[in-house]
Amino acid sequence: MRDMFLIRNPRKIKGGRKMFKKYVAVLLSGLMLVSAVSLTGCGSDSKESDSKADTKTEDSSGGGDNLAESKDLLAKAIEELKTTDNHPLLEEGTTFDVPEAKGDAEELEKLDDSDINKWHYYEYLDWDDSNDAKFPESPADGQKGKHVIVIVHGAHAWTTCYQEAFEEACEAVGMTCDVYDPNWDQSTQDGYVDQAINESPDAIVVIPVSADHAGQQFKKITKAGIPAFCSNTLPEADAMNNILAYTGPNDWYQMRNLASKLGEELGGKGGVCYITHNVGTSPYYARTFGPMSTLAEEYPDIKSLDVQSPGFEASAVKQVVSDWITKYGDDLNAIVLADDSDQAIGATEACKAAGREDIIIVAAGISKQGAELIQSGQLKYASYQSCQADAGLVVRTMSEYFNGEEIPRVAYIGTDIISADNVEDFLPCQW
């Protein structure tokens, strides 16, 4: 079973799931006048960043008083800001290397869904950085006074939590922000991307509604000369050619860890069903086929019985689980959920109503409802994914970019597996 851990002071983790090493260097080129202080966005005629550097270089020294004040504000925010459950809000991200693929994307797509190799290009941002766009160069004058726009994916309790944390972090480091919510509609989000570009902010952050559409959105932003950051939802790998940095959860990693724990709990035998996230999103793939392929590889006697996508209404999930119990009977031993709030409520209610509280339920988390279900013993395990740290990491990354520091192209928030034994360490819940 792969190691499970909570990242508190993250560095590169060696072994197991490997980590990314791509960076974008945003150093000052040549001499800069100390008196030149700019509070405007990056120009579209700036030079291409170095995306291959592996080590940090010395901080830029030519940004004037605003740069010094910005660095002080950021350092203070990193030290003082906490999440609701008392973890660092602006914690340093973790980077992962990319293992070698077992074939090209077309070849791997032909593999069975339970084959761990099929999902390489979904799981890893394995892009050819020689095709990177000409990224805006950092002004290296500090994040203080910068204005950024974040375009989220849609209305949800998680999104509200993320937005509030994003606004708090921006205020702490001296940035202002606007938040656009397309309510899960792709065309509306596309319109917001165009609107944001027209407003010429200092940076644009997008949580893509659809992973396979993200490339078009970020290409527009970068072509307009605006620094583009992708947050939370993993885009398709090729989209990274137009993204300065991705920050968010390593959904595949945490769901594979969750599956390993489930397989151990099942004793390596049994039948499992899956309730998915919204079809087509990166969590849909990670939270379904991540655990499915992990169980197939590590516990071949565990069978995947069915996959359903009823959404996030508790009543709809309850009906699906009730039907599973009727159809599979004692062959159904566990359920993997993409959500530990309403999905978990529906699943646990169905099991209780059928007298099948022996069915082990695990979920991506962690919400207030999920924590309560863990405490009551109805939910066995949940992954820890901090929506507040998710927002904090992208604000930290943008700030470091504006300060002329080198930033990783991909950085992940920390994770853990939550059970009745450690749930108190993650209370009160963030959403």
Sequence and secondary structure as in RCSB ss.txt:
>XXXX:A:sequence
MRDMFLIRNPRKIKGGRKMFKKYVAVLLSGLMLVSAVSLTGCGSDSKESDSKADTKTEDSSGGGDNLAESKDLLA
KAIEELKTTDNHPLLEEGTTFDVPEAKGDAEELEKLDDSDINKWHYYEYLDWDDSNDAKFPESPADGQKGKHVIV
IVHGAHAWTTCYQEAFEEACEAVGMTCDVYDPNWDQSTQDGYVDQAINESPDAIVVIPVSADHAGQQFKKITKAG
IPAFCSNTLPEADAMNNILAYTGPNDWYQMRNLASKLGEELGGKGGVCYITHNVGTSPYYARTFGPMSTLAEEYP
DIKSLDVQSPGFEASAVKQVVSDWITKYGDDLNAIVLADDSDQAIGATEACKAAGREDIIIVAAGISKQGAELIQ
SGQLKYASYQSCQADAGLVVRTMSEYFNGEEIPRVAYIGTDIISADNVEDFLPCQW
>XXXX:A:secstr
       SS     SSS B   EEB    S   TT    S   TT    B    S       SHHHHHHHHHHHH
HHHHH B TTSSBTT   B B     SS HHHHHTS TT GGGGHHHHS    GGG         S STT EEEE
E S   HHHHHHHHHHHHHHHHHT EEEEE  TT HHHHHHHHHHHHHT  SEEEE  S GGGHHHHHHHHHHTT
  EEEESS   GGGGGG SEEEE  HHHHHHHHHHHHHHHTTT EEEEEE SSTTSHHHHHHHHHHHHHHHHH T
TEEEEEEE   S HHHHHHHHHHHHHHHGGG  EEEES SSHHHHHHHHHHHHTT TTSEEEEE   HHHHHHHH
HTSS EEE   HHHHHHHHHHHHHHHHTT  EESEEE    EE TTTGGGG S   
